[in-house]
Amino acid sequence: MKKRETHTFDAPIDQVWAMVTDPASHVAKAERAGHDNVEIVEEDVVDDRIRIRIARDVTLELPGFAKKVLSPKNHIISTDEWSDNGDGTYGGTFTTQFKDGAPVDLKGTTLIAPDGDDKTTYEVEIQLSIKVPMLGKKLENWAETDVEEQIRNEFAAGDEWLAKR
């Protein structure tokens, strides 16, 4: 499954970039999504790039057909990398590692770009595959709703973060 979403922040790109490069904003994003035991396990922040790894426990409401092949609670580590593209935009990648052996591959790309002087467009593209014979595509279709909710939560967390600054 591939999913692309776009959101406009009511803040100039320098403020959005400051949020992206602040590890605390990544923690706030995970906590707002209802994840537990959120912890930064690695951070490398310099002026034009960030690499951050965050561990957390994620609990999902699984449909009956999924309970035999997936655990409702997973310990995951996400790695986000962002850098200055040199053209006034900033882009990145993210990957998610499921530590409990879930057969899930979740990764994607991100981009922020100025939208005039006082707004910033944030684009995220997610690629999700669930490697379970005969059920993988059905699980991916089910997960699409969770992915959309996660994206909305991340955009809302960004809006909240920027409103406090």
Disulfide bonds with the S-S distance in Angstrom:
none
